[in-house]
Amino acid sequence: MTVNCAQLEELAAELALGTVSGAERAAALDHLAGCPTCRDLVEQLARVADSMLLLAPEVEPPPGFESQVLIRMGVVSAPVVRLGPARAPRRRVLVGVAAAALVAGLAGAGVARLVDDGRPAAVQTAAGTPAAGVRTALAFDTDGRWTCRAVIYGDTPTWLVVSLDRTDGLNATFTVEAFHRDDPTPVPVGSFSTAQGHGTFAQPVQLRAESLQSVRVLDAGGRVRYEMTFPPT
Amino acid sequence: MSVASDDTLLASFALGDADAAAAFIRRYQGKVYGLARSMVGDADLAEDVAQEAFIRAWRNAQAYDSRRGSVHTWLLVITRNLAIDAMRLRRAQPVDPQVFSTLDLRTSAARGPEAAAETNAEMRDLRAALEDLPAEQRQALLLAGLCGRTAAEISEIESIPLGTAKTRIRTGLAKVRSTMARRGTDQ
């Protein structure tokens, strides 16, 4: 698909507003890369479109919002997690949770199915003594490397951690869905992005930890990339 | 006690300074969450989007270019893009579009010294330009700009042909741009 200047002019407003996607957007961006005139037009419209965002009503987020962001940044410790050093940053605490489960013989690790990159699904079950209250499910690539992991722990609140580590430096957004036992309805729990192949979702979730059966990670196209099943409680 | 400028606060935020990060989040969280909520509708998803916007800003603060706009606008553009991605992924039910037909274009507070100045000048012109638009163009433009609706979705919402929806968006934005440019040069 290619776009000429006349077609780009038709699309310019929607491009500036951010509502063009897929092949159409890719073709438009390709045209803009080599056309300073059209690029200037879109930039001028984008300045207006961007300023419109300031018209959105101001709404205070739920209590704890600021803390959650600071925890995700790793600049403050999570008050509800006591599995790592008391003053350790959140990121380290979360790594500690996953690492503790792994080092203890892949404690509580469940079945993981990797469907990433179209490669054959690899199903593995890891044995071990579950760490108290922590359940882990892992996804491996065909070389047996540790690529995606899900950890759930805690009751009030229940925390879900999904970490993705890829070696291809991918920058992308993924969504996470969870399934409870005997319920085929996916429960959307959040999204996360990878930067240079690495990304983590770590949040308190409204899930019943004891009946949580599996977690799926979907790419931007809605395709299931990783599917992990926790061991039964 | 002086109030840190937006740029200064962003620089400290980027370095991971806890106090600066808290101040940065407090300064913008209402606008960021408000925009996310306006676009995706669902409160939980809006919170995810708003959190991710701050994380994205923190990780990419070096990409901010003050020549291209204020910190405030930059952060809201990040939020808008994340909200649009989230809506595509989850097919979330956005807020009732009719809310924007009654949006009070005169009351949008902003925080921070630069944001306040921006509101006083740029926002005044923007509101005036939007008020000058025919109602159907204003509605289409707000649906696209503040709800993240595509032309196809606006076509469905308004029960109009796709081409008409595209024309309303294109003409509306062009008029606003033209009006703002004229007001800017008139001053």
Interface residues (C-beta under 8 A of the other chain):
Chain A: E10 A12 A13 E14 A16 L17 G18 T19 V20 S21 Q44 L45 R47 V48 A49 D50 S51 M52 L53 L54 L55 A56 P57 E58 V59 E60 P61 P62 F65 E66 Q68 V69 L70 R72 M73 G74 V75 V76 T173 T175 P188 G190 S191 F192 S193 A195 Q203 Q206 L218 A220 G222
Chain B: G16 D17 A18 A21 A22 I25 R26 Q29 G30 K31 Y33 G34 L35 R37 S38 A43 D44 L45 A46 E47 D48 A50 Q51 E52 F54 I55 R56 W58 R59 G69 H72 T73 L76 V77 T79 R80 N81 L82 I84 D85 A86 R88 L89 R90 L103 L105 S108 A109 A110 A115 E118 T119 E122 M123 L126 R127 L130 L141 L142 A144 G145 L146 G148 R149 T150 A151 K166 I169 R170 G172 L173 A174 V176 R177 M180
